[in-house]
Amino acid sequence: MQPPDNRRRKADAGDKIIFVLDSQGLSQYWAHNGHTATIEAVKLQPQNHRPSPRAVYVVHCECGMELHPRSTAFELV
């Protein structure tokens, strides 16, 4: 059995989010801007150029799609 992962993340499984635009009015998820979604899981992906893994979220959008955004694409509701 492994101890719980205490690294900080923007959101966790079960949280509600809303897709937003960045400071320049852009988004990788433009078609989902303003949509709400529920986080189903958080995947930690190791990165060679970073000392810590990157969190990629598995979310179920209100439009029915499963998406994998980074934390910059959404805000917590």
N, C-alpha and C positions, 0 to 999 in steps of 0.2 A: 504494500500500500504506500502511495506517495503522499507527501504533505500537500496541502492546498497551495495553489499558485497565488502568491500575494503581490505580484507585480501589478501596478496600477494600469487601468484601462479606462477609456472614456465611458464605456457601457458594458453591460454584462447580459447574459442570456435572460430573456424575459422582459427586458427594458423596451419601452416604446420610443421610437425616434421619428424625426421628420427630416426629409431630404432638403438641403438648403444650397444656395449658391455661395461661392467664395467671395472674397472682397472685390474681385474684379468682375463679378456677375457671371462667372463661369461655373460649370459643374460637369463632371464625367457622367452624372446621372440626370442630365437636363430633362429628359422625358418624365422623370419621377419627382421633379422639383415640387415641393408642397405635399407630396404623398407622405402618409404615415406608414410605419412598418414596425414589426416586432422582431427583435433579435432572437434567433434560434440558437446560435452557437458563436463562439469566438475561437478562431484558429490562430495560433501563434506560429508564425513562419520565421525561421532563422534567416538572417541576412548576412552575407559576407562582409559588407561595408559598414555594418552597425554592430555595436557591442551587445545589443539586446534584440530579441525577436520583434517583428512587426505584427501587430494585431490586425487581422482581417476578419470582418464580421460576416456571418451568414444570416441574412435577414429575409423575411417574408413580407413583401410589399403589399399594400392594400389592393393593388391592381392584379395581384395573383402571381407575380414573378418572384423568383428567388434570386437575390442579388448578393454581391460580395464586396461592399464598399469599405474604404478605409475611413478612419474617424473624421477626416476633414470634410466628408461629403454629407454629414448629418449633425443634428443637434438632438439632445434628449428632450422629450416632451414632458 
